Amino acid sequence: MKHEVLVLGAGIVGTCTALHLVLRGHSVTLVDRREPGAETSYGNAGLIQREAIEPVAFPRDFPTLSRAALKRGAKISYHLDALPGTAPELARYWKNSRPTAYARIAQVHARLIAHCLSEHEALIDRAGARELVARNGFRFVYRQQATMERAIARAQRLAREGGVRHAVEDPEALAAAEPALKLRLAGAVHWLDPWSVNNPGELVKRYAALFAQLGGRFVKGDAASLRQTETGWRVRTVDGEIDGEHAVLALGPWSKEVVRAQGYRLPLFAIRGYHRHYRGGEAPRTPMLDADGGFMLSPMQQGVRITTGAEFARMNARSTPVQLGRAERLARELLDLPEAVEQDPWRGARPCSADMLPLVGPAPRHRGLWFNFGHAHQGFTLGPVSGRLLAEMIDGSEPVVDPWPYAPARFG
C-alpha cells in the first residue's frame, strides 16, 4: 500500500527518510523552514564514520571531569543557567555510560554504523556526488605519548571486536603523511574505513535534488504547526495546509519541543558547537581530530574548517564561542591558518538522547506519527541508514536491521 507522507525536517536524516520513501513509491512532501542541508547538516565535520561503532560516552575520569567543570581547554563548555534544565537527561546519560550498560548500547549502535558506507554510497552514486567524497579515512592525532598509547590499545580492541581498520603512525610517519603539520606530535591513529565530505551541506542538497527528480516535493513550512486530523496529519506551509496519512518528525535538535507539543516527554538534550573556515595555508590531506586539544580540522571547499567540541547551553542562548578561540590557538600550532573566512563563527546543535541511541520508529500513542532523531554526533553518518530503516517500517517491508532497540517506546 502506498501512502501520503509528510517528512518534517530537511537535514540529512529527514532528507534521506523522504528519499527512501519516494524510492519505495510513496507520495512524499518534505517540509522545512529553510532549504535542505542548511542547518546542523551544513556545519558538521563532514565525516561518514565507519569506525564509530561506539557512541560518545559521558566522561567518567576525574581529570576530564575537572577540566570540564573549570571550562579548561576546547572540549567542553557550558552555560551555568542551562544545567538545571538538562540535569535529569545528563544523569541518565551518566548512568548509561557505566561499563555494563554502555557495552550493550555500543553493540546496538554498531549495527547501524555497519551500514553507513554502503547506504551513503548508493545515494552518492544516484545523486551524482562522487566529487564531494574522499575515501581515505581520517586521523586522530596526539600531542601526548600517554594518550597515544591508550588510543592504540583502543584501536586494537575495536579491530578485534568490530573489524574496523586502522594504521598506527609514529611521529615520522605522521609528518610524512601530513606535511602541512608544523608541530612534531606523538603520532596518530589513522582510521582507514571512514569517508570524508568536503561540503556536507552540498551533499544533502544533492540528495534533496534526487528526491525531487524522483517525484518528491519540498516546501517551506512550520513544523510546530503539525496537528492530527481525522485521516492523518496536517502542517501549515507557504503553499497552504498540507495533509498526509503519515508524518515523520526528523527535526534534529528541534525535535524535543515539537514532540512535547504532542504530549511526549523524552530524555533529549542538545549540545551546541561552532565552526569557522580558514584559508591561505596548506590544508591537511585528511580530516584530523586533535584528540588532546578537543577539536576537528577538516579540509573543505570553503577552507580548513575548525569544528569545536560540546557546549551545553539553551538552544537559542547567545553565542559564546570561547571554545573556538581556544581551538584556533591550538590549531595554529599545527597548521598555517592565516585568514578566517567568516567574520562570525557558525553555530549549530546536535540532538542527543539519554541512552546515546537514536529514536527511530512509531510514536507510542499516535497513529501515523513517526520519529527519526537523536543521532547525536552521528547524524551525518547515519542519515541514509536510519532513513532507510524508517521508510521500511512505514512501507511494511523487511527492515535493514532489527528496529526495536531504537523504538521511541523504550522511553515509555
GIWOGI-V646620 format. One record per residue. N is the residue number from 1. OMEGA is omega in whole degrees, 0 to 359 (999 if undefined). Layout:
BEGIN
n:N omega:OMEGA
n:N omega:OMEGA
END
This chain:
BEGIN
n:1 omega:180
n:2 omega:189
n:3 omega:166
n:4 omega:186
n:5 omega:170
n:6 omega:174
n:7 omega:183
n:8 omega:182
n:9 omega:184
n:10 omega:167
n:11 omega:183
n:12 omega:184
n:13 omega:181
n:14 omega:180
n:15 omega:179
n:16 omega:176
n:17 omega:179
n:18 omega:181
n:19 omega:179
n:20 omega:177
n:21 omega:177
n:22 omega:178
n:23 omega:179
n:24 omega:172
n:25 omega:181
n:26 omega:176
n:27 omega:193
n:28 omega:171
n:29 omega:178
n:30 omega:188
n:31 omega:174
n:32 omega:177
n:33 omega:180
n:34 omega:179
n:35 omega:179
n:36 omega:175
n:37 omega:186
n:38 omega:184
n:39 omega:184
n:40 omega:182
n:41 omega:176
n:42 omega:196
n:43 omega:185
n:44 omega:184
n:45 omega:174
n:46 omega:183
n:47 omega:169
n:48 omega:199
n:49 omega:178
n:50 omega:180
n:51 omega:190
n:52 omega:181
n:53 omega:174
n:54 omega:177
n:55 omega:181
n:56 omega:181
n:57 omega:174
n:58 omega:179
n:59 omega:182
n:60 omega:179
n:61 omega:186
n:62 omega:181
n:63 omega:180
n:64 omega:181
n:65 omega:181
n:66 omega:177
n:67 omega:178
n:68 omega:181
n:69 omega:181
n:70 omega:179
n:71 omega:179
n:72 omega:178
n:73 omega:186
n:74 omega:187
n:75 omega:188
n:76 omega:171
n:77 omega:182
n:78 omega:168
n:79 omega:184
n:80 omega:183
n:81 omega:179
n:82 omega:187
n:83 omega:179
n:84 omega:181
n:85 omega:180
n:86 omega:184
n:87 omega:180
n:88 omega:180
n:89 omega:179
n:90 omega:176
n:91 omega:178
n:92 omega:177
n:93 omega:176
n:94 omega:181
n:95 omega:180
n:96 omega:177
n:97 omega:174
n:98 omega:190
n:99 omega:184
n:100 omega:179
n:101 omega:183
n:102 omega:179
n:103 omega:179
n:104 omega:180
n:105 omega:180
n:106 omega:179
n:107 omega:180
n:108 omega:178
n:109 omega:183
n:110 omega:181
n:111 omega:175
n:112 omega:181
n:113 omega:182
n:114 omega:183
n:115 omega:190
n:116 omega:182
n:117 omega:183
n:118 omega:181
n:119 omega:174
n:120 omega:184
n:121 omega:180
n:122 omega:181
n:123 omega:178
n:124 omega:180
n:125 omega:182
n:126 omega:181
n:127 omega:180
n:128 omega:187
n:129 omega:185
n:130 omega:184
n:131 omega:178
n:132 omega:194
n:133 omega:171
n:134 omega:187
n:135 omega:183
n:136 omega:173
n:137 omega:173
n:138 omega:189
n:139 omega:160
n:140 omega:179
n:141 omega:188
n:142 omega:176
n:143 omega:186
n:144 omega:182
n:145 omega:182
n:146 omega:179
n:147 omega:175
n:148 omega:181
n:149 omega:176
n:150 omega:180
n:151 omega:178
n:152 omega:179
n:153 omega:179
n:154 omega:180
n:155 omega:178
n:156 omega:177
n:157 omega:180
n:158 omega:176
n:159 omega:179
n:160 omega:188
n:161 omega:187
n:162 omega:177
n:163 omega:179
n:164 omega:188
n:165 omega:177
n:166 omega:172
n:167 omega:176
n:168 omega:181
n:169 omega:177
n:170 omega:184
n:171 omega:182
n:172 omega:180
n:173 omega:178
n:174 omega:180
n:175 omega:178
n:176 omega:182
n:177 omega:183
n:178 omega:184
n:179 omega:178
n:180 omega:181
n:181 omega:180
n:182 omega:186
n:183 omega:175
n:184 omega:183
n:185 omega:179
n:186 omega:180
n:187 omega:183
n:188 omega:164
n:189 omega:180
n:190 omega:177
n:191 omega:191
n:192 omega:187
n:193 omega:185
n:194 omega:172
n:195 omega:176
n:196 omega:183
n:197 omega:187
n:198 omega:173
n:199 omega:186
n:200 omega:177
n:201 omega:178
n:202 omega:178
n:203 omega:177
n:204 omega:178
n:205 omega:178
n:206 omega:177
n:207 omega:179
n:208 omega:177
n:209 omega:176
n:210 omega:176
n:211 omega:180
n:212 omega:179
n:213 omega:182
n:214 omega:176
n:215 omega:178
n:216 omega:182
n:217 omega:174
n:218 omega:178
n:219 omega:177
n:220 omega:182
n:221 omega:186
n:222 omega:181
n:223 omega:181
n:224 omega:180
n:225 omega:183
n:226 omega:175
n:227 omega:181
n:228 omega:176
n:229 omega:179
n:230 omega:185
n:231 omega:181
n:232 omega:187
n:233 omega:183
n:234 omega:178
n:235 omega:181
n:236 omega:182
n:237 omega:176
n:238 omega:177
n:239 omega:182
n:240 omega:180
n:241 omega:181
n:242 omega:182
n:243 omega:174
n:244 omega:175
n:245 omega:180
n:246 omega:173
n:247 omega:179
n:248 omega:174
n:249 omega:179
n:250 omega:191
n:251 omega:178
n:252 omega:184
n:253 omega:178
n:254 omega:184
n:255 omega:187
n:256 omega:183
n:257 omega:181
n:258 omega:178
n:259 omega:175
n:260 omega:178
n:261 omega:177
n:262 omega:174
n:263 omega:182
n:264 omega:176
n:265 omega:186
n:266 omega:181
n:267 omega:182
n:268 omega:173
n:269 omega:180
n:270 omega:171
n:271 omega:184
n:272 omega:177
n:273 omega:185
n:274 omega:168
n:275 omega:173
n:276 omega:179
n:277 omega:181
n:278 omega:180
n:279 omega:173
n:280 omega:178
n:281 omega:179
n:282 omega:182
n:283 omega:172
n:284 omega:181
n:285 omega:174
n:286 omega:171
n:287 omega:178
n:288 omega:172
n:289 omega:170
n:290 omega:189
n:291 omega:178
n:292 omega:179
n:293 omega:176
n:294 omega:178
n:295 omega:180
n:296 omega:170
n:297 omega:184
n:298 omega:174
n:299 omega:182
n:300 omega:174
n:301 omega:182
n:302 omega:185
n:303 omega:175
n:304 omega:182
n:305 omega:170
n:306 omega:180
n:307 omega:186
n:308 omega:174
n:309 omega:190
n:310 omega:170
n:311 omega:178
n:312 omega:182
n:313 omega:174
n:314 omega:187
n:315 omega:187
n:316 omega:177
n:317 omega:181
n:318 omega:178
n:319 omega:176
n:320 omega:189
n:321 omega:179
n:322 omega:178
n:323 omega:181
n:324 omega:177
n:325 omega:178
n:326 omega:180
n:327 omega:179
n:328 omega:179
n:329 omega:178
n:330 omega:181
n:331 omega:179
n:332 omega:172
n:333 omega:184
n:334 omega:188
n:335 omega:172
n:336 omega:182
n:337 omega:190
n:338 omega:191
n:339 omega:173
n:340 omega:183
n:341 omega:183
n:342 omega:175
n:343 omega:179
n:344 omega:180
n:345 omega:173
n:346 omega:176
n:347 omega:176
n:348 omega:182
n:349 omega:177
n:350 omega:180
n:351 omega:185
n:352 omega:173
n:353 omega:185
n:354 omega:178
n:355 omega:174
n:356 omega:180
n:357 omega:177
n:358 omega:174
n:359 omega:183
n:360 omega:179
n:361 omega:184
n:362 omega:171
n:363 omega:188
n:364 omega:190
n:365 omega:182
n:366 omega:178
n:367 omega:175
n:368 omega:177
n:369 omega:185
n:370 omega:180
n:371 omega:173
n:372 omega:183
n:373 omega:179
n:374 omega:185
n:375 omega:177
n:376 omega:183
n:377 omega:190
n:378 omega:177
n:379 omega:180
n:380 omega:178
n:381 omega:191
n:382 omega:182
n:383 omega:182
n:384 omega:183
n:385 omega:178
n:386 omega:173
n:387 omega:177
n:388 omega:183
n:389 omega:181
n:390 omega:178
n:391 omega:179
n:392 omega:177
n:393 omega:177
n:394 omega:181
n:395 omega:184
n:396 omega:179
n:397 omega:183
n:398 omega:184
n:399 omega:182
n:400 omega:172
n:401 omega:176
n:402 omega:186
n:403 omega:193
n:404 omega:177
n:405 omega:183
n:406 omega:185
n:407 omega:176
n:408 omega:182
n:409 omega:179
n:410 omega:178
n:411 omega:177
n:412 omega:999
END
